[in-house]
């Protein structure tokens, strides 16, 4: 149901007011109030907010209907129809200021009233819609983010929104009605020439058009800004062009962002190209970086210098081409001490980037140019660090605009990449040499991660243990080399020491792939990163099995020598005891008996009887001779045992023959002697050694062999004397030959070893024993 229009009737004549109310109601409207004075009319209007007011021009009181209407209009927009009589024409001119929607002359007709009310309500609605539309249009134009300028057909400014005012610096009051090129002054960025008037172009073509690229707008204060725009014709209801609307925007920031993106793309491309120069010579890399810096920092000049280890002298390694062309110094220096440097040295002294965007003003350390030096307007110097040490300097000069932080970043990134390439190449060279050394090392080298998992082995590992890299990488050393001789507690202590970042050096036993156990001397060291965190372990091992065996042999040999020395001392004491016993028991008895016989003879001679018993004396003398002969034989026997006379008097050959016969005669064991040596000139020491070995061997046969036959041969072959002694005794186990208690054998070996000879013993149980002595003649 359509809502009734609400009408406020302001009439001070009751009958007229009643008639109006009845007529209005009959016409289908609603009367919301009937105030009779101007004050009451204003109050009710503000309170009830009617859709329409029928206002009598003449009201009782100090204020009339026109006054009331003025107050209402100031506070709210309500359509007003004035009621007036013919006598009230004098108020018409005054009523015009209120802009009433209609005049109804009393007395009125219902049709007149209806027409006036409908027209007033319709006009009010249309005006509100128009106002709202205009308001929305105005707000839209003012609120839009783009600049908007509207012109008439002649190109004169008719409208400009606030955004356009802000961007151009002009306001509507200044340029309204003036040619648009006053406010819209555009030029070509590249040529600086005026650009075509867009209004003229749009009117000529009658279509929407835009600006070409690289268009600059010159603002009121002369600032040049990048803009992007479009122009469109304004047409009336019949399609005729009545003006042009220009819509444009300040794209300076967007242009700057686009340029920055392009610059960053260039920087990224150059960085990628730089990475491809990993294998290039150092000078080629520095020349590339220098030209890359020129492009990315958009400067005229650039150089790169490398610092010495003391950071006291910089040596130039790369100049930009323009620098070399414009610099007219005859003898261009290459080495620059920091102590005497000008502004460029600030970045080293201050250990941070140095930006000078106005070189003409005074700066600390600024010095005058040398003759022929290229003029400098702006300067940027950037130190490059390796840890805490400055290793290089990159510098640029004469950029068209100020140097900013992104320029510092660009130089830093490029030079850091270059320095990283240099470091990596040096590291690779060192690593290559180290890898070659490790690969050719005679010691096992392997590396593990921090969990003990093997990550690398050298060829010696495979050679020593038999495992290939594919078989061990990814496993732990205990898992593959565990011998079973190290306890779990031992491994636990091992890891405890390593994890405390301590070195381990010890000897232990490992197991090879084929099951062999080998003695190892190994070291283990933790590998630390830059933060002193353990990232792995390095193991170095060497096989000391042969050394351990040699040490064992040496120890056994020393033990044998010690025992031999003790044995010889014992033998010496036994010999002395035996000699003492023989002298005491045999020769002592003989000498005592001889003394007794002499005493008897003395007594016989001292008898007073002149007659001497000659027979008694002769018997006594005979007994004494027997005692003396027996003593002489015993002395000779002792001498032979200490040193056979035959060896000294007749030589080694006869001494060996004599010894064989003596052995057979004394022990009743068949003993044969053969030799192919007819004549030999041998020194006394060798002769004694061979003779004593024969004596010791024959003594052992008597003690242990229980043999019935012994064969002795003494021959010469290729400058070597060979003494071979065979018996058919019970034999013995060869494992007892090296027994440290077999002093006789040890003694024989030592006698032979003195002359570089050898002693070989072979024996089988129940099959006899063979002893072969070989001694070089010289």
Buried (B, 14 or more C-beta within 10 A) or exposed (E): EEEEBBBBBBBBBEEBBEBBBEBBEEBEBEBBBBBBBBBBBBBBBEEBEBBBBBBBBBBEEEBBBBBBBBBBBEEEEBBBBBBBEEEBEEBBEEBEEBEBBBBBBBEBEEEEBBEBBBBBBEEBEEEEEEEEEEEEEEEEBEEBEBBBBBBBBEBBBBBBBBBBBEBBBBBBEBBBEBBBBBBBBBBBBEEEEEBBBBBBBBBEEEEEBBBEEEBBBBBBEEEBBBBBBBBBBBEEEEEEEEBBBBBBBBBBEEBEEEEEEEBEEBBEEBBEEBEEBEEBEEEEBBBBBBBBBBBBBBBBBBBBBBBEEEBEBBEBBBBBEBBEEBBEEEEEEEEBEBEEBBBBBBBBBEEEBBBBBEBEEEBEEEEEEEEEEBEBBBBBBBBBEBEEEBBBBBBBBBBEEEBEEBBBBBBBBBBBBBBBBBEEBEEEEEEEEEEEEBEEBEBBBBBBBBEBBBEBBBBBBBEBBEBEBEBBBEBBBBEBBBBEEBEEEEEEEBBEBBEEEEEBEEEBBBBBBEEEEBBBBBBBBBBEEEEEEBEBBBBBBBBBBEEBEEEEEEEEBEEBEEBBEEBBEEBEEEEEEEBEEBBEEBBBEBBEBBEBBEEBBEEBEEEEEEEEEEEEBEEBEEBBEBBEEBBEEBBEEBEBEEEBEBBEEEBBBEBBBBBBEBBBEEBEBEBEBEBEBEEBEBEEEBBBBBBBBBBBBBEBBBEBBEBEEBBBBBEBEEEEBBBBBBBBBBBBEEEEBBEBEBBBBBBBBBBBEEBEBEBEBBBEEEEBBBBBBBBEBE
